[in-house]
Amino acid sequence: MTNHKQLRVLAAPYSMLMHALPDEYNQAHVRKPAHLLLAVVCLILLAGSGCCEQQPRRVDLYCHRTANADLPENTLESLDQAALLGCDYVEVDIRRTLDGVLVLDHDGFLERLTDGIGEVEQSDYADLQLRDFGAWMSPRFAGLHLTTFRDALRLAHDRHIALILDIKTPGLVPDILTALRQEGMENQVRWPPDSEEVRRLIPHANIGARDVWLQPGLAARQVAMLHAQGKRVIANFSANGHELDLASMKSAVAAGVDGINVDYPRFGADAVGRPVEQRLAALIAQAGKGPAPARSAAILTLSRYQGFPLTPHFAEWLLDPDRRIARAAAIALVTAHPTPAWSTFAPALQASAPAPRANAAWALGQLRAPASLVIPLLHDSDSGVLAEALMALSRMPGPVDPAPMLRLLQHGDITVRGPAAVALAAHQPHLASAAIAAQLRAEVALARRHYDRWAGKGKPKLTQAEIDVTVGYYRCQMKMVQALATLHDPAATRALELEAFRPDADFSQVNGLVAAFQLWDRIAADPRPAIAALSSDPLAANRAEWMLIQAGPSILPALESALPAAKPAVRRRLLEIVAFQGDASALPTLRRIQAADPGDGSIQWAIEKIQAISSPADATAVIASSERNRK
């Protein structure tokens, strides 16, 4: 038989049923009339079993302007932090840049939130991307960038949170709606209730029509009366002097509110009975034992939390002999705010297992710690530790004796030699060019012999052992080329040119590609080696040509001088270079060459290409005339 409690349930209006439902049936983005029958059945069963009173009531946590007290507001990092701290609804401010990109920004002015001046609506998105949106709050957040609305939608979708849209500029609703549809977020946002544009364009928009916002000090009877009217009650603890009033927050929850709106989500999470510390404790437990993938995932999740005393835990996990765990802990320490004290890494640097030593060195390098902390590892017996220590040293300030680095440049393990070159270039540039160039030539010779042995067998499918050797040479040589690229003396440039213009097509041929790229901004000092390489092997000539196209206008006089006497194949390449550089000063030379050789169509092509860049109106007439002549 149905009791009085069940009858009250059956007689209740839909809005009150949905209020009474557990949270999983009462989220703003899943509430649908189709759930009514299920709601009634669930509530009858709960009432009949006598467990209704025991069902925990979920109070939603609203966050004002992302986690604005934890990280710079309206950044992607601040939105993520709000989700991590347990917020269900997060407010974001939306504006549109001069070129039509929807972005998150409250002020509209750039003076408070960036290192620049001006206005968001009067700035192109490319301009705003160059601004620092983090350092205004603290140096620890320097380098954060402006967030696009689409990126915010994707993060909210992934974190299963709803966004409250504060539209700061009229006329944005169509663009916002398009973005929501494309990102599958239409049912996961709350529109502003006072927008005529929203009411006109989206008649059925979720504007929180049932919500009533009250200030602190509300009474339980007041909340009950509003509930009886089918309302949802939100207690506001933002911008009213009660931002850190935990006692009032808890009183509001006890009074039966449906949500609280906060600027400090840690306080709000505590008030609604979901303290962040519980989440952290579970993650810490997961990080402490079990399979490595789950442990490292827990550590990396913990690393995203800001303002919690987690450094001791990360330092402990850095000592783990499992490389994956130690690296996750190292990442957490590198990204921690504020930066941990150098002494935090001391136990790991002296650990018996190699993984802690290697990852402590890596972390200290990322943090630009003093080189003296890692120098002792240059005598380590483990190649992996040596390689990480050398790469770390390349980023660390302070004096480093060249002897260990020169010794390690010829280490028996090829994985060490490349990092040794990088460290040597950073700390001993006056010695590095000659030493690295000589060792690179030796590496190329070793790779060539390995290639010749394989080619002598008819180039069969490489065995795994042969692949490993080849990959080892490749990795070593890439670091050596990069090391040379950091040096700007003539010897380093000559070494890069040697690789860029070397015609050999063996296992070391990628050296030439990378070296050629590094010469784009150097070859102007003396373009003659590149011009000479235009008559070389096709691969080397291609690299030289593209290098000269990218080098800039300072090389053009040398090219113009080379054009008249150049052989046809080289002349074609020279014509392409001056054409793609739009070298208008070469036009008289090109016309003289054309008069002497009217049958060379590439000259006319180059003239048209140059005019298209330098004189578009003239170019149109020239091209039209050329087309008529062809017909």
Sequence and secondary structure as in RCSB ss.txt:
>XXXX:A:sequence
MTNHKQLRVLAAPYSMLMHALPDEYNQAHVRKPAHLLLAVVCLILLAGSGCCEQQPRRVDLYCHRTANADLPENT
LESLDQAALLGCDYVEVDIRRTLDGVLVLDHDGFLERLTDGIGEVEQSDYADLQLRDFGAWMSPRFAGLHLTTFR
DALRLAHDRHIALILDIKTPGLVPDILTALRQEGMENQVRWPPDSEEVRRLIPHANIGARDVWLQPGLAARQVAM
LHAQGKRVIANFSANGHELDLASMKSAVAAGVDGINVDYPRFGADAVGRPVEQRLAALIAQAGKGPAPARSAAIL
TLSRYQGFPLTPHFAEWLLDPDRRIARAAAIALVTAHPTPAWSTFAPALQASAPAPRANAAWALGQLRAPASLVI
PLLHDSDSGVLAEALMALSRMPGPVDPAPMLRLLQHGDITVRGPAAVALAAHQPHLASAAIAAQLRAEVALARRH
YDRWAGKGKPKLTQAEIDVTVGYYRCQMKMVQALATLHDPAATRALELEAFRPDADFSQVNGLVAAFQLWDRIAA
DPRPAIAALSSDPLAANRAEWMLIQAGPSILPALESALPAAKPAVRRRLLEIVAFQGDASALPTLRRIQAADPGD
GSIQWAIEKIQAISSPADATAVIASSERNRK
>XXXX:A:secstr
   HHHHHHHHS HHHHHHHS GGG  TTT  GGGHHHHHHHHHHHHHHT GGGS    EEEETTTTTTTS TTS
HHHHHHHHHTT SEEEEEEEE TTS EEE SSSBSTTTSSS SBSTTS HHHHHTS SSTTT GGGTT    BHH
HHHHHHHHHT EEEEEE STT HHHHHHHHHHTT GGGEE  TT HHHHHH TT    TTEEEE TT  HHHHHH
HHHTT EEEEEESSSS TT HHHHHHHHHTT SEEEES HHHHHHHTT  HHHHHHHHHHHHHSS HHHHHHHHH
HHTT  SS  HHHHHHHHT SSHHHHHHHHHHHHS SS   GGGGHHHHT SSHHHHHHHHHHHHHTT  GGGTG
GGGG S HHHHHHHHHHHTT  S   HHHHHHHTT SSHHHHHHHHHHHHHH HHHHHHHHHHHHHHHHHHHHHH
HHHHHHTT     HHHHHHHHHHHHHHHHHHHHHHT  SHHHHHHHHHHHT    STTTHHHHHHHHHTTTTGGG
  HHHHHHTTS HHHHHHHHHHHHHS GGGHHHHHHHTTT  HHHHHHHHHHHHHTT GGGHHHHHHHHHH TT 
HHHHHHHHHHHHHH HHHHHHHHHHHHHHH 
